[in-house]
Amino acid sequence: MDVLLHPTYLPNIATFATLFQNTIIWEVCDNYQKQTYRNRAFICTDQGKFMLNIPIKHVGGKEGRQKYKEVKLDNDYRWQRQHWRTLQTAYRTSPFFEYYEDELAPIFMNKYKYLLDFNLNTIDIIAGCLQLQVNKRYTDHYDLNPQGVFDARFLVNAKKTIDINQKSYMQVFNTRHGFIENCSVLDLLFNEGPASLDYLMNQNLDFLNA
């Protein structure tokens, strides 16, 4: 099935399972909106569910809204270094962190100008860790009611709670916080390693029709 999705930062399980089980068309012609997964991701730390947030350069004054593909990263702040250190601290004791560390490190070392380019490249790198080939199909205009595709762009909304009905797996701080659903796919990767492939393939996608 062709599914329309937003490229997000370190995509969560719901987004990555949707990507894994379908043919994806990336929405790249929309307006940027705040408080979405475009520039935030959630991981599990000793504090529980923790948000990684990418700072961006906001357009103010008369310019108003800007296109997602025009949003620039605020690299004056060393957010990449901070995010990588947070991931290292949270997952260094997980079974597979060291296994994928070298492949994932460039995400947080290479410099990018635009948020969209960064997210698309990040998804490619994570997909490579999962031995998944991500298709390169993109929208060429914004369509509020697209025809012939399943519109899953609502998954970008960080405020929307979805009933993912996710099967639990052992997380690093499981005994302290219990199982935390729908974190970044990196949480799955670091804890389950190669078994993540079967996990994503078997994730129920009923939440898409809720």
Secondary structure as the mmCIF struct_conf table of DSSP 4:
data_model
#
loop_
_struct_conf.conf_type_id
_struct_conf.id
_struct_conf.beg_label_comp_id
_struct_conf.beg_label_asym_id
_struct_conf.beg_label_seq_id
_struct_conf.end_label_comp_id
_struct_conf.end_label_asym_id
_struct_conf.end_label_seq_id
STRN STRN1 ASP A 2 LEU A 5
BEND BEND1 TYR A 9 LEU A 10
STRN STRN2 ASN A 12 ASN A 12
HELX_RH_AL_P HELX_RH_AL_P1 ILE A 13 GLN A 21
BEND BEND2 ASN A 22 ASN A 22
STRN STRN3 THR A 23 TRP A 26
BEND BEND3 CYS A 29 ASP A 30
STRN STRN4 ASN A 31 ASN A 31
HELX_LH_PP_P HELX_LH_PP_P1 TYR A 32 TYR A 32
BEND BEND4 LYS A 34 GLN A 35
STRN STRN5 THR A 36 THR A 36
TURN_TY1_P TURN_TY1_P1 TYR A 37 ARG A 38
BEND BEND5 ASN A 39 ASN A 39
STRN STRN6 ARG A 40 THR A 45
TURN_TY1_P TURN_TY1_P2 ASP A 46 GLN A 47
STRN STRN7 GLY A 48 ASN A 53
STRN STRN8 ILE A 56 LYS A 57
HELX_RH_3T_P HELX_RH_3T_P1 GLY A 61 GLU A 63
STRN STRN9 LYS A 67 LYS A 67
HELX_RH_3T_P HELX_RH_3T_P2 TYR A 68 GLU A 70
HELX_LH_PP_P HELX_LH_PP_P2 VAL A 71 VAL A 71
STRN STRN10 LYS A 72 LEU A 73
TURN_TY1_P TURN_TY1_P3 ASN A 75 ASP A 76
BEND BEND6 TYR A 77 TYR A 77
HELX_RH_AL_P HELX_RH_AL_P2 TRP A 79 TYR A 91
TURN_TY1_P TURN_TY1_P4 ARG A 92 THR A 93
BEND BEND7 SER A 94 SER A 94
TURN_TY1_P TURN_TY1_P5 PRO A 95 PHE A 96
HELX_RH_AL_P HELX_RH_AL_P3 PHE A 97 LEU A 104
HELX_RH_3T_P HELX_RH_3T_P3 ALA A 105 PHE A 108
TURN_TY1_P TURN_TY1_P6 MET A 109 MET A 109
BEND BEND8 ASN A 110 ASN A 110
BEND BEND9 LYS A 113 LYS A 113
STRN STRN11 TYR A 114 TYR A 114
HELX_RH_AL_P HELX_RH_AL_P4 LEU A 115 CYS A 129
TURN_TY1_P TURN_TY1_P7 LEU A 130 GLN A 131
STRN STRN12 TYR A 138 TYR A 138
BEND BEND10 ASP A 140 HIS A 141
BEND BEND11 LEU A 144 ASN A 145
BEND BEND12 GLN A 147 VAL A 149
STRN STRN13 PHE A 150 ASP A 151
HELX_RH_3T_P HELX_RH_3T_P4 ARG A 153 VAL A 156
STRN STRN14 ASN A 157 ASN A 157
TURN_TY1_P TURN_TY1_P8 ALA A 158 LYS A 159
HELX_LH_PP_P HELX_LH_PP_P3 GLN A 166 SER A 168
TURN_TY1_P TURN_TY1_P9 VAL A 172 PHE A 173
HELX_RH_AL_P HELX_RH_AL_P5 ASN A 174 HIS A 177
BEND BEND13 ASN A 182 ASN A 182
STRN STRN15 SER A 184 SER A 184
HELX_RH_AL_P HELX_RH_AL_P6 VAL A 185 GLU A 192
HELX_RH_3T_P HELX_RH_3T_P5 GLY A 193 ALA A 195
HELX_RH_AL_P HELX_RH_AL_P7 SER A 196 MET A 201
TURN_TY1_P TURN_TY1_P10 ASN A 202 ASN A 202
HELX_RH_3T_P HELX_RH_3T_P6 ASP A 206 ASN A 209
#
